Amino acid sequence: MSKLTEYAFMVIMALKKSDLPASADFLASVTGLETPTVSKILKQLKRAGLLDSKRGSTGGYFLIKRKQDISLNEVIVAMEGGMSLTECAEDDDACHLTQSCYMSAGMKRVNQVILEALQSVTVSDILDEKKKITLQIKP
């Protein structure tokens, strides 16, 4: 996961602590990030449909979904376009060795488990320090 994605989680958490739309400058001051970085993150999250903006003196950015409805995977996809352990886990044609590789099928299964875990954990789950995060791994 890239630093920009880590920062995106910080921005989302800062947005959830405010009931009003927040500007990039305000979010930068709250998170300790630079305003251009926050602006870039906000644009990507908006493009992905996770937040929207309102113009005017009381404008700013706000989340469209509730924090309990935003999965970690959604944020990662918004920022990075997805995640996989190996190239072949997403695309069989990504590697010319896929047909003779002994680990390809196993890595696809591991990748699927990780994606399911990221989809099952929400922003709300990681904001709640008292909540225990449990993951079910399906056979």
Summary of the structure (lengths in Angstrom):
residues: 139
radius of gyration: 17.6
end to end distance: 25.9
largest distance: 60.9
contacts: 378
relative contact order: 0.14
helix: 56%
strand: 8%
